[in-house]
Amino acid sequence: MTPTYYIMSPKNQKVKDVCALQQKSKVRKEKKQFVVEGRRELQHCIDAGMEVQCFFQCPELQDEETKAMMEKRIGKVELTAEE
């Protein structure tokens, strides 16, 4: 089972890392990663064979179609808290 974490703090390192990817092309080039927003764009990347390394979501806003797509891709998830 793939663990999924509830991130409660904007000071969390994972949040800082994804913000850096969004804001700094140097970071994207160095890590050879980029941020994708939205179910349709995520599906395009998956269809193109790209690997999803990290998935952030707001559970209150997640729709069933996105949930099903991610469960198919990464499996059922176990929720745990993380600061």
C-alpha positions as CSV (number, residue, x, y, z in Angstrom):
1,M,0.0,0.0,0.0
2,T,1.4,3.4,-0.9
3,P,1.4,5.9,2.0
4,T,-0.2,9.2,1.5
5,Y,0.4,12.1,3.9
6,Y,-1.8,14.9,5.1
7,I,0.5,17.9,5.1
8,M,-0.7,20.5,7.6
9,S,2.0,23.1,7.4
10,P,3.1,25.4,4.5
11,K,6.5,25.2,6.1
12,N,6.7,21.5,5.2
13,Q,9.8,20.7,3.1
14,K,7.7,18.9,0.4
15,V,5.6,22.0,0.0
16,K,8.8,24.2,-0.3
17,D,10.2,21.8,-2.9
18,V,7.2,21.9,-5.1
19,C,7.0,25.7,-4.8
20,A,10.6,25.9,-5.9
21,L,9.9,23.7,-8.9
22,Q,7.0,25.9,-9.9
23,Q,8.9,29.2,-9.5
24,K,12.5,28.5,-10.5
25,S,13.5,27.1,-13.9
26,K,17.0,26.4,-12.6
27,V,15.5,23.9,-10.1
28,R,13.4,22.3,-12.8
29,K,16.5,21.8,-15.0
30,E,18.6,20.5,-12.2
31,K,16.1,18.0,-10.9
32,K,14.7,17.2,-14.4
33,Q,11.2,17.6,-12.9
34,F,8.2,19.8,-13.4
35,V,4.8,20.5,-11.8
36,V,1.6,19.6,-13.5
37,E,-1.7,21.0,-12.3
38,G,-5.1,19.6,-13.1
39,R,-6.6,16.2,-13.9
40,R,-6.5,16.6,-17.7
41,E,-2.9,17.7,-17.8
42,L,-1.9,14.9,-15.4
43,Q,-3.7,12.4,-17.6
44,H,-1.8,13.7,-20.7
45,C,1.5,13.1,-18.8
46,I,0.5,9.6,-17.8
47,D,-0.7,8.8,-21.3
48,A,2.7,10.0,-22.6
49,G,4.5,7.5,-20.3
50,M,5.8,10.0,-17.8
51,E,6.4,8.9,-14.2
52,V,4.4,10.5,-11.4
53,Q,6.9,11.0,-8.5
54,C,4.7,13.0,-6.2
55,F,1.0,13.8,-6.1
56,F,-0.5,16.7,-4.1
57,Q,-4.2,17.1,-3.6
58,C,-6.8,18.8,-1.5
59,P,-9.1,16.0,-0.3
60,E,-12.0,18.4,0.1
61,L,-11.8,19.3,-3.6
62,Q,-10.9,15.9,-5.1
63,D,-13.5,14.4,-7.4
64,E,-14.1,10.7,-7.9
65,E,-12.6,10.6,-11.4
66,T,-9.3,11.9,-10.2
67,K,-9.3,9.6,-7.2
68,A,-10.0,6.6,-9.5
69,M,-7.2,7.7,-11.9
70,M,-4.7,8.0,-9.1
71,E,-5.7,4.7,-7.5
72,K,-5.2,3.0,-10.8
73,R,-1.8,4.6,-11.2
74,I,-0.4,4.3,-7.6
75,G,-2.8,1.9,-5.9
76,K,-4.9,2.4,-2.7
77,V,-3.4,4.8,-0.3
78,E,-3.0,4.8,3.5
79,L,-3.5,8.3,5.0
80,T,-1.1,9.5,7.8
81,A,-0.4,13.0,9.1
82,E,2.9,14.8,8.5
83,E,4.0,18.3,9.4
